[in-house]
C-alpha cells in the first residue's frame, strides 16, 4: 500500500522477492506471449478447418466464445504452471492482492483512462477518418446480426471478468514482477508493460488508445504494489465496452 501524509505525495511502491524460490523471469513472460499468440492462431485455424464459421469466415455461437476466450484460458494454464513449478503462489509472485482502497483508486483511474483514451481516439479519428474500435467487439457485432444469443451474453460476461483478470496477471503481474526483480525503475516498468500490452493486441489503429489505457491500469500497481486496483480498472473498462457491444447488437 502507499502511504501519504497531508502534504506528501503518494509514494511509488516496489516489492521484494524470494529469488531462491521464485525462479521465474522474463523468459516465462515471453513464453506467455507465445502461448497467447500461437494459441489464438491455432484456435482460428481449427474453427476454419471444421467449418464452424459464417460465409464471411466469422466464428459464431460457441466458436465465437472459443476464439475470444480460448487464448486467455491457455494463458491462465501457463501462469498456473509457472507459479507451481517456479514460484511461491499468485499472491507472492504476481502480487494478487486486493484492499478496500483499491476500488476508490480504480474508479479514479477508470475515469482518467476514459478521458485520455477519448482524446487519443478523437485524434485518430480525425487522422484516419474512422474511430478505433476493438477487434473482439467488432467480431461480436458482425456475428450477432441475428440478434442477441446466449453465446453473446457469455462472450460479454467473460470479456468483462475473466479476460481482464488473466491479462492483469500477465502484464501487471508476471511481466511487471519480472522487470521489478531485475531492478528496473518503476516508471520505466509502467511504460514498457503498457507498450507491450498495446502492441500484443495486434490492432495498429488502436495501439495508441490501448497504450494510454494500459498506463492508467498500470498506475494502480505503481501506487499500491499489488494488482487489485489494476484488475478493477480493467474490469470497469471491459464491462463498459461489453455493455455497449450488447446494446448495439440489440
C-alpha positions as CSV (number, residue, x, y, z in Angstrom):
1,X,0.0,0.0,0.0
2,X,1.1,3.6,-0.5
3,X,1.4,6.0,2.4
4,X,0.7,9.7,2.2
5,X,0.8,12.5,4.7
6,X,-1.4,15.6,4.4
7,X,1.3,17.4,2.4
8,X,3.1,14.4,1.0
9,X,2.8,12.9,-2.4
10,X,1.8,9.2,-2.7
11,X,5.0,7.2,-3.0
12,X,5.7,4.5,-5.6
13,X,5.7,1.0,-4.1
14,X,8.2,-1.7,-5.0
15,X,8.3,-5.2,-3.8
16,X,10.9,-7.7,-2.6
17,X,11.1,-11.3,-4.0
18,X,12.5,-14.6,-2.7
19,X,14.9,-15.2,-5.6
20,X,15.7,-18.7,-4.3
21,X,12.1,-19.8,-4.5
22,X,10.7,-17.6,-7.2
23,X,12.9,-18.5,-10.2
24,X,10.5,-17.3,-13.0
25,X,11.5,-14.3,-15.1
26,X,11.3,-12.6,-18.4
27,X,11.7,-15.9,-20.3
28,X,8.4,-17.0,-18.8
29,X,6.8,-13.7,-19.8
30,X,7.9,-14.2,-23.4
31,X,6.6,-17.8,-23.2
32,X,3.3,-16.4,-22.2
33,X,3.2,-14.1,-25.2
34,X,3.9,-17.2,-27.4
35,X,1.2,-19.2,-25.7
36,X,-1.3,-16.4,-26.4
37,X,-0.3,-15.7,-30.0
38,X,0.1,-19.2,-31.3
39,X,-2.8,-20.4,-29.2
40,X,-5.0,-17.8,-30.9
41,X,-3.8,-18.8,-34.4
42,X,-4.3,-22.5,-33.7
43,X,-7.9,-21.9,-32.5
44,X,-8.8,-19.8,-35.5
45,X,-7.3,-22.4,-37.9
46,X,-9.3,-25.1,-36.1
47,X,-12.5,-23.1,-36.4
48,X,-12.0,-22.6,-40.1
49,X,-10.9,-26.2,-40.7
50,X,-14.1,-27.7,-39.1
51,X,-16.3,-25.2,-40.9
52,X,-17.7,-23.6,-37.8
53,X,-17.8,-20.1,-39.3
54,X,-20.2,-18.0,-41.3
55,X,-19.9,-17.4,-45.0
56,X,-17.8,-14.4,-44.2
57,X,-15.4,-16.6,-42.3
58,X,-16.5,-15.3,-38.9
59,X,-16.9,-17.7,-35.9
60,X,-20.4,-17.8,-34.4
61,X,-22.2,-19.4,-31.5
62,X,-19.9,-21.3,-29.1
63,X,-17.0,-20.9,-31.6
64,X,-17.0,-17.1,-31.1
65,X,-16.6,-17.7,-27.4
66,X,-13.8,-20.2,-28.0
67,X,-12.0,-17.8,-30.4
68,X,-12.0,-14.9,-27.9
69,X,-11.7,-16.6,-24.5
70,X,-9.7,-19.7,-25.6
71,X,-6.3,-18.0,-25.8
72,X,-6.8,-16.5,-22.3
73,X,-7.6,-19.9,-20.9
74,X,-4.3,-21.2,-22.3
75,X,-2.6,-18.2,-20.8
76,X,-4.1,-18.9,-17.3
77,X,-2.9,-22.6,-17.6
78,X,0.6,-21.4,-18.4
79,X,0.6,-19.0,-15.5
80,X,-0.6,-21.8,-13.2
81,X,2.3,-23.9,-14.4
82,X,4.8,-21.1,-13.8
83,X,3.6,-20.5,-10.3
84,X,3.6,-24.2,-9.4
85,X,7.0,-25.0,-11.0
86,X,9.0,-21.9,-10.4
87,X,7.2,-19.8,-7.8
88,X,5.5,-19.5,-4.4
89,X,2.0,-18.6,-5.4
90,X,-0.1,-16.0,-7.2
91,X,-0.1,-13.7,-4.2
92,X,3.6,-13.6,-3.6
93,X,4.8,-14.0,-7.2
94,X,2.3,-11.7,-9.0
95,X,1.0,-9.6,-6.1
96,X,-2.6,-10.8,-6.5
97,X,-3.9,-8.8,-3.5
98,X,-7.0,-6.6,-3.2
99,X,-7.6,-4.0,-0.5
100,X,-10.7,-1.9,0.1
101,X,-8.9,1.3,-1.0
102,X,-8.2,-0.3,-4.4
103,X,-11.8,0.3,-5.5
104,X,-11.7,4.0,-4.9
105,X,-8.3,4.3,-6.7
106,X,-9.7,2.2,-9.6
107,X,-12.7,4.4,-10.0
108,X,-10.5,7.5,-10.4
109,X,-8.1,5.7,-12.8
110,X,-11.2,4.4,-14.8
111,X,-12.4,7.9,-15.4
112,X,-8.9,9.1,-16.1
113,X,-8.5,6.3,-18.7
114,X,-11.8,7.2,-20.4
115,X,-10.7,10.9,-20.8
116,X,-7.2,10.0,-22.0
117,X,-8.5,7.3,-24.4
118,X,-11.2,9.6,-25.7
119,X,-8.7,12.3,-26.5
120,X,-6.4,9.8,-28.3
121,X,-9.4,8.2,-30.1
122,X,-10.6,11.6,-31.3
123,X,-7.2,12.4,-32.7
124,X,-7.0,9.0,-34.5
125,X,-10.5,9.5,-36.0
126,X,-9.5,12.9,-37.3
127,X,-6.4,11.5,-38.9
128,X,-7.8,8.2,-40.3
129,X,-11.5,9.1,-40.8
130,X,-12.6,6.1,-38.8
131,X,-12.9,5.6,-35.0
132,X,-10.6,3.0,-33.5
133,X,-12.7,0.0,-32.3
134,X,-11.8,-3.2,-30.6
135,X,-11.4,-6.2,-32.9
136,X,-13.3,-8.5,-30.4
137,X,-16.3,-6.2,-30.2
138,X,-16.4,-5.8,-34.0
139,X,-16.3,-9.6,-34.3
140,X,-19.2,-9.9,-31.9
141,X,-21.3,-7.3,-33.6
142,X,-20.8,-8.9,-37.0
143,X,-21.5,-12.4,-35.6
144,X,-24.6,-11.0,-33.9
145,X,-26.5,-10.0,-37.0
146,X,-29.3,-12.3,-36.0
147,X,-29.7,-10.7,-32.6
148,X,-28.5,-11.5,-29.1
149,X,-27.9,-15.1,-28.1
150,X,-26.7,-16.9,-25.0
151,X,-23.3,-17.1,-26.6
152,X,-23.0,-13.4,-27.0
153,X,-24.1,-12.9,-23.4
154,X,-21.4,-15.3,-22.3
155,X,-18.9,-13.5,-24.5
156,X,-19.8,-10.3,-22.8
157,X,-19.7,-11.7,-19.3
158,X,-16.3,-13.4,-19.7
159,X,-14.9,-10.4,-21.7
160,X,-15.8,-8.2,-18.7
161,X,-14.4,-10.5,-16.0
162,X,-12.3,-13.5,-17.0
163,X,-10.3,-11.8,-19.8
164,X,-9.2,-8.7,-17.8
165,X,-8.2,-10.8,-14.7
166,X,-6.0,-13.1,-16.8
167,X,-4.4,-10.1,-18.7
168,X,-3.6,-8.4,-15.5
169,X,-1.9,-11.5,-14.1
170,X,0.2,-11.5,-17.2
171,X,1.1,-7.8,-17.7
172,X,0.8,-6.1,-14.3
173,X,1.6,-9.4,-12.6
174,X,4.2,-11.7,-14.2
175,X,5.7,-9.1,-16.6
176,X,5.8,-6.3,-14.1
177,X,7.2,-8.5,-11.4
178,X,9.9,-9.9,-13.7
179,X,11.1,-6.4,-14.5
180,X,10.9,-5.4,-10.9
181,X,13.1,-8.4,-9.9
182,X,15.7,-7.1,-12.3
183,X,15.8,-3.8,-10.6
184,X,14.2,-1.7,-13.3
185,X,12.8,1.7,-12.4
186,X,9.1,1.7,-11.7
187,X,8.1,4.4,-14.2
188,X,10.1,2.5,-16.9
189,X,8.2,-0.7,-16.0
190,X,4.9,1.2,-16.3
191,X,5.8,2.4,-19.8
192,X,7.2,-0.9,-21.1
193,X,4.4,-3.1,-19.8
194,X,1.8,-0.6,-21.2
195,X,3.6,-0.7,-24.6
196,X,3.7,-4.5,-24.8
197,X,0.0,-4.6,-23.6
198,X,-0.9,-2.3,-26.5
199,X,1.2,-4.0,-29.2
200,X,0.2,-7.6,-28.4
201,X,-3.4,-6.9,-29.3
202,X,-2.3,-6.6,-32.9
203,X,-4.6,-3.7,-33.7
204,X,-2.4,-1.0,-35.2
205,X,-5.0,1.7,-35.4
206,X,-6.0,1.2,-31.8
207,X,-2.5,0.8,-30.4
208,X,-2.2,4.4,-29.0
209,X,-5.5,4.1,-27.3
210,X,-4.5,0.8,-25.7
211,X,-1.2,2.3,-24.6
212,X,-2.9,5.2,-22.6
213,X,-5.4,2.7,-21.2
214,X,-2.5,0.4,-20.1
215,X,-0.8,3.4,-18.5
216,X,-3.9,4.1,-16.4
217,X,-4.3,0.5,-15.4
218,X,-0.6,0.2,-14.6
219,X,-0.7,3.2,-12.2
220,X,-2.8,1.0,-9.9
221,X,0.2,-1.3,-9.5
222,X,2.7,1.5,-9.4
223,X,1.0,3.2,-6.4
224,X,0.0,0.1,-4.4
225,X,2.5,-2.6,-5.2
226,X,-0.3,-5.1,-6.0
227,X,-2.7,-5.7,-8.9
228,X,-6.0,-5.4,-7.1
229,X,-6.6,-1.8,-8.4
230,X,-5.3,-2.7,-11.9
231,X,-7.8,-5.6,-12.1
232,X,-10.7,-3.4,-11.0
233,X,-9.8,-0.7,-13.6
234,X,-9.6,-3.3,-16.3
235,X,-12.9,-4.9,-15.4
236,X,-14.6,-1.5,-15.3
237,X,-13.3,-0.6,-18.8
238,X,-14.1,-4.0,-20.3
239,X,-17.6,-4.0,-18.7
240,X,-18.4,-0.7,-20.3
241,X,-17.2,-2.0,-23.7
242,X,-19.2,-5.2,-23.4
243,X,-22.4,-3.3,-22.3
244,X,-22.0,-1.0,-25.3
245,X,-21.5,-4.0,-27.6
246,X,-24.6,-5.8,-26.4
247,X,-26.6,-2.6,-26.7
248,X,-25.5,-2.1,-30.3
249,X,-26.4,-5.7,-31.3
250,X,-29.8,-5.4,-29.6
